Amino acid sequence: MLSVQDNEYLSRIGPGTAMGNLMRQYWLPAIRSDELPAPDCPPLRVKLLGEELLGYRTTSGAVGLIQNACPHRGASLFFGRNEEEGLRCVYHGWKFDVSGACVDMPSEPAESNFKTKVHAKAYPTHERNGIIWAYMGPREVAPPLPDIEAWLACEGPHQISVLHRPCNWMQGWEGEMDTVHAAFLHGGQNNSTDYEPGSFNYYQYKERAAKFSTLETEYGLANGAFRPAEADSYYWRVTQILFPFYNMIPTGTLGEGLRIGAYVPMDDDHTLHWEIQVVPGVTNDRPFFLNGAHPIPNDTGWFGRFNVEETLENDYLIDRELQRVNRGPGGYTGIVNGRLQDCAVTETMGTIYDRSHEHLGTTDQFIIRARRRMIMAARALEMGVTPPGVDQPWVYRQRSGEMVLPRNADWWSTYEQRRATWLPQDVPAPLPAVEGRSR
């Protein structure tokens, strides 16, 4: 468990908080490109790290990310005119460019230079492959963007899915670290006899309990969950987390898939869950992790982006008869979609779970280590130490997956050997991972 004080330290991400300061060292996925579909289109309300911001696309196609409240007297720039390379407040006509500079102040006399003294808070953006990134940190020159393979290989927004989660970012992220829950929450209705002997699913459902080996890496943590396979082998599920909120979950043979998730905090109580995946042959923009769910159109509210019909208020439309029968997709829970199953367990903890009440077991060691590492990194930042991965974009070239190894084989050495086969030659060699134990 965590103390109440450490739980607050870990969870809060608003301006001036330790974890918020940590997040601001990194580029953040902020907007899908298709949310700003054309030059001079209407601005978009964006809640990010506890700040109310507006995204807009200028006449030339550049993207601005600016404070919502006009610096004059606080009127919302959401109602502004997006025109001629800037956003103009309709209250008194003050106009701001993507840097936040006031470039026109028609309410002041022509001889006034007051506009040169007014500046709105604005953040640098970078757009590529369907995502608009924001840098909200203190550096004059932003660090490099992370070398996320799924993003670099992605050719359009149809491979980018986003879901609004009305809970704290850490709760969702911890769910991705918890690889053993897949055999229950997502597959409790399955039996090993349903699968080909020797397949990954056969081993997972033959022995639902798992043992763990967790390593600290230069980008975050890696976890190997292992179960008996044959008499001389283990079945391994490799899961990664990468600072400050990324995850890679096992979804097939190790190294074959390009997929990454991110739990980007809107504020303390709301999160945008991003997933980026290369899906050969996909030609539509339906969120690939929401099959069986019912996305609803975005509205213009602060929390009006990427919602679905299934919510806590309607019990995620649970089908109790499906749950009673306990067969087929969603049979164990009565909720067909896997992501909504995740929502049902993490969002019902409350918006910020009080971790001083929990009782952790041996299968929670990955989560324990991750919490500790995040807290240590935030405290180190207070002493001037740059967090992991900020200046090393290549460390994000990781993958997850499943494998069967001889029982005397070292899973991490095998991972590094396989990783070397998919890495570009110019990527530096990784630093050694650090073994450790949970307390």
Secondary structure, 3 states (H helix, E strand, C coil): CCCHHHHHHHHCCCCCCHHHHHHCCCEEEEEEHHHCCCCCCCCEEEEECCEEEEEEECCCCCEEEEECECCCCCCEHHHCEEECCEEECCCCCCEECCCCEEEECCCCCCCCCHHHHCECCECCEEEECCEEEEECCCCCCCCCCCCCHHHHHCCCHHHEEEEEECCCHHHHHHHHHCHHHHHCCCCCCCCHHHCCCCCHHHHHHHCCCCEEEEEECCCEEEEEEEEECCCCEEEEEEEEEECCCEEECCCCECCCCCEEEEEEEEECCEEEEEEEECCCCCCCCCCCCCCCCCECCCCCCCCCCCCECCCHHHHHHCCHHHHHHCCCCCCCCCCCCHHHHHHHHHHHHCCCCCHHHCCCCHHHHHHHHHHHHHHHHHHHHHCCCCCCCCCCHHHHCCCCEEEEEECCCCHHHHHHHHHHHHCCCCCCCCCCCEECCCC
